[in-house]
Amino acid sequence: MQEILQYLKANGEQLDADIAAGTGVSLKNVRQLLTELSAKGDVIMCRTTRYTNGKPVEGMLCRASGYIPPASPGRKPKPAQSSPIPESLNPPLRQSRQSSAKK
């Protein structure tokens, strides 16, 4: 089971056939293990039908539950949140009419 989880974490969302090919485990065993992992909540799984050359191919699409892969290289860093400017450094643009009437 750990081998399948590690494979999903390394390769992201995969079809059951791709997992079987990548791990060297038989497709029947992969499907059984994925069902167990899904019941535990370690894997998110949905059944899909894809069409290859007009023929339907049924499979299970899986990904590791709650796993967020690290950011890919080349992304820009997220902008830092700026703190609000204190009012003493940011005076109002216009004076109110009341203050000008008192003069």
C-alpha positions as CSV (number, residue, x, y, z in Angstrom):
1,M,0.0,0.0,0.0
2,Q,2.8,2.4,0.9
3,E,4.3,1.9,-2.6
4,I,1.1,3.0,-4.2
5,L,0.8,6.1,-2.0
6,Q,4.5,7.0,-2.7
7,Y,3.8,6.6,-6.4
8,L,0.8,8.9,-6.3
9,K,2.7,11.5,-4.3
10,A,5.5,11.4,-6.8
11,N,3.4,11.4,-9.9
12,G,0.2,13.1,-9.0
13,E,-3.2,12.0,-10.2
14,Q,-3.0,8.7,-12.1
15,L,-5.2,6.0,-13.6
16,D,-5.2,2.6,-12.0
17,A,-3.5,1.1,-15.1
18,D,-0.8,3.7,-15.0
19,I,-0.2,2.9,-11.3
20,A,0.0,-0.8,-12.1
21,A,2.5,-0.2,-14.8
22,G,4.6,2.2,-12.7
23,T,4.8,0.1,-9.6
24,G,5.0,-3.4,-11.2
25,V,1.9,-4.6,-9.2
26,S,-0.8,-6.4,-11.1
27,L,-3.9,-4.4,-12.1
28,K,-6.2,-6.6,-10.0
29,N,-4.0,-6.0,-6.9
30,V,-3.8,-2.3,-7.5
31,R,-7.5,-2.0,-7.8
32,Q,-8.0,-3.9,-4.5
33,L,-5.4,-1.8,-2.7
34,L,-6.8,1.4,-4.0
35,T,-10.3,0.4,-2.8
36,E,-8.8,-0.3,0.7
37,L,-6.9,3.0,0.6
38,S,-10.0,4.9,-0.4
39,A,-12.0,3.3,2.4
40,K,-9.3,4.6,4.9
41,G,-9.4,8.0,3.3
42,D,-5.8,8.0,2.2
43,V,-6.7,8.1,-1.5
44,I,-9.4,10.0,-3.4
45,M,-10.8,7.8,-6.1
46,C,-13.4,8.2,-8.9
47,R,-14.4,5.8,-11.6
48,T,-13.9,7.1,-15.1
49,T,-14.6,6.1,-18.7
50,R,-12.2,7.4,-21.3
51,Y,-12.5,6.8,-25.0
52,T,-9.4,5.6,-26.8
53,N,-9.8,5.3,-30.6
54,G,-13.6,5.2,-30.0
55,K,-13.5,2.4,-27.5
56,P,-14.5,3.0,-23.9
57,V,-11.8,2.2,-21.4
58,E,-13.0,2.1,-17.8
59,G,-10.7,2.8,-14.9
60,M,-10.2,4.4,-11.6
61,L,-8.6,7.8,-11.4
62,C,-6.8,8.3,-8.1
63,R,-4.7,10.9,-6.2
64,A,-3.3,11.0,-2.7
65,S,-5.8,12.6,-0.2
66,G,-4.8,15.9,1.3
67,Y,-1.4,16.0,-0.4
68,I,-0.3,19.3,-1.9
69,P,2.8,18.8,-4.1
70,P,5.6,21.3,-3.7
71,A,5.6,24.3,-6.0
72,S,7.2,23.8,-9.3
73,P,10.4,25.7,-10.1
74,G,10.1,29.0,-11.8
75,R,7.0,30.3,-10.0
76,K,7.1,33.8,-8.7
77,P,6.9,34.1,-4.9
78,K,3.6,35.2,-3.5
79,P,3.4,38.9,-2.7
80,A,3.8,39.8,0.9
81,Q,0.8,41.3,2.6
82,S,1.4,45.0,3.1
83,S,0.5,46.5,6.5
84,P,-1.9,49.5,6.5
85,I,-0.3,53.0,6.5
86,P,-0.9,54.8,9.9
87,E,-3.1,57.8,9.6
88,S,-0.4,60.1,10.9
89,L,1.6,59.3,7.8
90,N,-1.4,59.5,5.5
91,P,-3.3,62.8,6.1
92,P,-6.7,63.3,4.5
93,L,-6.7,64.9,1.0
94,R,-9.2,67.6,1.9
95,Q,-10.0,69.4,5.0
96,S,-13.6,69.2,6.1
97,R,-15.8,72.4,5.8
98,Q,-16.2,72.6,9.5
99,S,-12.5,73.1,10.2
100,S,-12.3,75.8,7.5
101,A,-15.4,77.7,8.9
102,K,-13.8,78.0,12.3
103,K,-10.8,79.9,11.0
